[in-house]
Structure formats: C-alpha cells, structure tokens
Amino acid sequence: MASLITEPKQAAALTGGYAPQNKPRRSILMGCPVDLLTTEVLLNELAHAIDTQSGPKIIQFINGNKIAQVRQDPVMERIMWRVNYALTDGQPLLPMGRMLGVRIPERIDGIGLMAKLLKLANDRRYSVFLLGAKQPVLETCVQKIRRDYPNLRLAGYRNGYFTPGETEGVVQQIRATRCDILFLGMGSPMKEHFADRYASELGATVIQGVGGSFDVMADLVKRAPVWIQRIGFEWLYRVAQEPRRMFWRYTTTNATCLSAFGKAYLSHLGGRKLPVPAQVPPPPGGRTDFIKKA
C-alpha cells in the first residue's frame, strides 16, 4: 500500500488531504506531498545518508506559495513529488492539515533546519557548500559560519548570479568538492529546478533549498519573533519589511492556498472521497480505498 500513496501521477492529482490507515510518512496536502516526520528523525536519516554516502537527498519545503505553484504548474508538481523530503515550512498548514485529516508532527522551517544541519556538520566534521545570494551577502555568511561552526569543513561557496551558459561550470565546481551538504540560497522555482535537474551530478549527499536564508543569516532580513511564527503570521512580518516585493506575492499565493483549502474542507465536511481525475491511472486493481475521506 505504501507504494500507492507515493506515486506522483496518482497522489498529485488529489486536491485535498489524505492519510492512509497505516500512517505512512508521506501524505498529500492540497496537491502537495508532505512528509510526516520530526526533526529528530530527519536529522538521524540525513546523518546516516552522509555517513553511508547514500545520496543525493533533496529537501524542499511546503508553504502557501508552494501549494499555489504546484496547483498552477504541472512541472513544479512533478518536481515536488520527486524530492526525498517535502517538509512543512508554513505554520498555518499544520491546523489546515489537521482539519483535512493530515497530522503533521511539527513545523520544520528552512532556516531552522539549515542551522541544525550546520550544527550537525560542526559536530561530525561534515563538509558544506553554499550556493546563492549576492557575493557580499555570501561572504558575510561564510564569515559567520567559520566563526560559529569552526569544526565543519567549508568545501566552498559561490554566489547565485550566473548565466545558463555558466551552469555546467558551477555544477562542476560543486562536484569537485564532494561536499556532504549543499545549501541552495536561491528563490523559488529556481532552487527546485536546479536541484531536480542536477542532483545526480552535483556530488552532494544532502541538498537543501534554503531560499532567502542567506539574507537572514547576513542580517539583511530579520526573522519574525518566535511568537509571531507560532501564530502563523511570519508572512505578514515579511510583508511589513518588504511591502513592494512581498505584498502581491503573498496576496495571490495566500488566496490560491485558501481557495484550495476551502474546497478540500467542504469535501471533507460532505464526507466525499477526493476525486481522482480520469486521466490519472488508478492504483493496481482499480482500488481507491487507500484514500481517506477529507
């Protein structure tokens, strides 16, 4: 049964949330895959992957923006179903998930996980490569990492401004370092496309998309206080800091996410099973009972 729920062509077609009876680690929330695991389990698995060189392991994150992208872009939908870890970054998705029958154990946000992986690298002397952001921002991050995590091995770093023609050279630069962990400080959808296309060529065991986390580390952008994060309004804090850049993005993507949630919740209240479109092949034997009503 586990193979049924992780098949992209079947699961990504569903529009709400479901969780089969055997409680697998991967579920689906409004069209996005979501892995139901704790930070402790995640770090143990990633450490094992690095120790055994069993990569690449791609980590990406789910929030309102990603749900909107997946619903609007079939390519992004397929990319997200190919990642090894799809983690819930958006705090509001936890109560939304519960209302749709998907019990997400905890929020695992991108910058928080990056800090934990840096600590893990420091404790175990793993090597790290940073790709993304502007050069001055990147150099500030490198200085802080060298100061705060002196035992990790900094394999290298490169700013995120390169042309399509330079991409192969960037990939070769990273591969030559044979780094254990690669942080992609790029925006979406660039980081998802880059990781999906080049994961097998980069030579890194763990590849995490960290978005604008380098800007936060360099103190160019402030993180919301913890209490604001916990009540689910970190996005509003970002809008207050960068209204021109963030207002329209959050207005449109939040509206798409709320619309998707509303449809899924109405379906859940009505006791209807989630629809499987005709163009999506059914599970072996034509069974759809593995889908929990939502």
PAZABA-105524 format. One record per residue (C-alpha): x, z, y. Coordinates in steps of 0.05 Angstrom, whole numbers, plus 5000, padded with zeros to 4 digits. Example, Ala and Ser with C-alpha at 12.3 -4.5 7.8 and 13.67 -1.06 7.14 Angstrom:
BEGIN
524651564910 527351434979 
END
This chain:
BEGIN
500050005000 505850145047 507749405048 500749225072 501049635136 507849385159 506448645151 506448365222 501547795211 496448275184 497448905224 498848595292 492148255290 488548915294 486349135363 485549885358 488950425318 489150585244 492751045196 492050935121 490651515075 497751605051 500051725123 505751225127 510951265181 508750615214 501850535243 498750105296 496050275365 492249765405 496149195374 503049525378 506849805319 508450545326 512950965281 510351665268 516652085264 520052645300 526552635340 529953055286 528152555231 530151975275 536952245292 538352415219 536651705198 540851395253 546851835236 546151625163 545750895183 552150955224 555851345170 553950835117 554450225164 547450025144 545249685208 543149375252 537649855270 533749635331 530050155373 524749955424 519250345458 511650325467 508150475532 502450175572 506749605596 508949425525 501749435499 499948945555 505848495537 504148495463 496948315477 498847755524 505047465490 505047285416 512647235416 513347945440 508248165388 512547865333 518948165362 515948865364 513848825292 520948645272 524249255304 526549815259 523750355304 517850285352 517450955388 512251235435 515151305505 508651345544 505752055544 498551825554 498951445488 499152095448 492052315466 489651595463 492551555393 489152195371 482451925395 483651295353 485851665291 493351565300 497052235302 503652125338 508152735325 511552725393 513652305451 520652015444 522651705510 528251215522 532751605568 531652245529 533751905464 539751595498 542152285519 541152545448 544951945419 550652065468 550952785445 550852555372 556452065387 560352615420 559453085361 561252565309 566052135349 561851515345 563450915389 558750685444 557950035484 553949975549 550849315569 546549225631 545449425704 549849245763 557349355759 557649955807 551850295771 555150165704 561850445727 558351085752 555051165683 561851065649 564951605692 559352095675 559751935601 567252045599 566352705636 560352975597 561852685528 569452695522 569652635446 565651995438 569351335436 567450865493 568050195459 566749805523 561749625577 559249015612 554248905669 547648565655 548647975701 550747375660 548146665653 545246375590 551745995581 555646645581 551246995530 555346785469 561547065503 558047725516 555847765443 562947625420 565648155467 560948675437 562248455366 569748515375 568949265390 565049405325 561349945363 556750445328 551550475384 549649945435 545350125495 541749545528 540349725601 536049115614 528949025636 523248805592 522548305560 529948125565 532348705524 527348585468 529047845465 536547975467 536448495412 531848075368 536047445375 543047735369 542448385329 545748095267 551547805309 552948405354 556248835300 553049475326 549549935277 544550225326 541649815383 537250175433 533649865491 534250355549 531349945606 532850275673 536150895644 542950705672 539850745743 537351445727 544051665699 547451395762 542451795805 539551165837 532751335809 530052045800 526252245738 519652575747 519653335737 518153555666 511153805684 509353115713 511952785649 507853245606 501253085641 502552345635 503852165708 511151965705 508951255721 505751485786 512251845805 515951175794 510850815838 511951325893 519451185891 519050425887 512050225911 513549495926 516649365858 512349825814 505349835844 502949165820 506449225752 503149885736 496449675765 495949065720 499049345656 495350005660 488849625669 490349205607 492149825567 485850195588 481549595572 484649555502 483650295492 476350265515 474749705466 478250065409 474850725424 467950415428 469250105360 471550785334 465251125360 460950605328 464250715261 466349995255 472549765219 477549405262 476648645260 481648215223 481347515254 480046935207 486846615219 490447235193 491347215118 488047815083 492148315042 493348154969 486648154932 482948084998 482848835008 481649125077 480149845056 487150065076 484850035148 482050675174 475950615218 477650705291 
END
